[in-house]
Amino acid sequence: MEAGWELLSSARFGEEGEREVALELLAGVETRQLVRIRSWIGGVNAAAVEAAGPGIFGEGGKEEGMNTPYGLEIVESCFSCQLKREQSFCNLTGPVLKVFSGISHQTTFPGGATLFVEGQTPRGVFLLCSGKVKLSTTSRDGKVLILKMAGAGDVLGLSAVIAGSSYEVTAETAMPCQVNFVQREALVSLLQRFGEAGLRSAQTLSREFQSAYRDIHDLILARSSAGKLAKLLLSWTPPATENSAKEIRVRYGLTHEEMAQMIGASRETVTRLLSELRKKQLIRLEGSTLVIRNRPALEALVS
């Protein structure tokens, strides 16, 4: 291993002849410890490694079979991103997207990582490229209510950044996530310079408001905990179709405690209700997979 680092040192800091020899030797090495040689060497030496062929990095400059962090599909540039959707905040036109890409910083997080905490002064916004993030609020007596499970394309902390107020919720990754972070000052400058970015921001906040209104309506006006739980289970399924009578399989990945926090009930209540739904053959649980056996019956509980 020490010999490898000596080669790296020679490739970056050695004399001209030493660099050429070191690069030739590195071109024949295929160890994962050297996957990041390109960024470490930098400058002219990086171009030399590229010219050395696919011995290390394979086609396109990446090692073949390389493991990405947490198994995520890593996006290296907003311009080449295949994850953004039509309504995504980052779905901007060329000139504006170029500026946005320049001020954003991409990071990967494992599950259980805290992005920001309720009441914290906003540092910036977090654009969720992939994965899911749990947004929650806590009462003075410590009771937790999960307000939303944010998904790819959602912007977290936008209202707090624009208003200059504290984050309203706590954001915690529910699974490995790739996130684009933009500092508050840089985002405000972007919104001031480009009307398109300002419109995207307004549209995003409008959708958040409408979603929050629907959630509050359902939480307050639902007749029973069974109805709230049924609506939660149905929210994980695709829209109803002619084939809705068939079994529907979805992965939910939430604990009974988290499900209780989403409907404002206790964990014991959720466990009991799930058991009752199974006995009535409305659902079936197979590990982290939920099988909806009778969608119309669940919908009847909601109404």
Summary of the structure (lengths in Angstrom):
residues: 303
radius of gyration: 24.6
end to end distance: 65.7
largest distance: 79.1
contacts: 850
relative contact order: 0.09
helix: 46%
strand: 18%
